[in-house]
């Protein structure tokens, strides 16, 4: 949970209710306070928190395919990152469309928020002439462990589709290799 630094000591319902509960009984404690008025936000505390829960190998679980609304938040984040990785580069509209095709019931506002989050912490980058496409950052592993030959087959199929039908998008990524 992230809140504004200037309200950290306020005696408010938010501080005394939900935030106090998070600080007492949540795996994501403590609440992170950021100075939103400082000009440039420092997202490193959020990045460190995500990394703390990011890529466990001891608690691996099989992904159970559900509708989007039935997925846990971590699975939703993983889906967004994996689709960006496979369809790299991809626009927000393209990402939302793919999630709709696969999961049938996307929550568009949440997808935008997840993209904003992973962009802010450096998991993805903006690309393209107008920076309206997203690409996975070089150093980032996604949350899912997938069979590499299957992923490479999917990637080559996607790149071939882009090359044939959307050569401008294909040129954003360059030829595969």
Secondary structure by P-SEA (a helix, b strand, c coil): cccccccccccccccccaaaaaacccccccbbbbccccccccaaaaaaaaaaccccccccccccccccccccaaaaaaaaaaaaaaaccccaaaaaaaaaaaccccaaaaaaaaaaaaaaaccbbbbcccccbbbccccccccccccaaaaaaaaaaaaaaaacccaaaaaaacccc
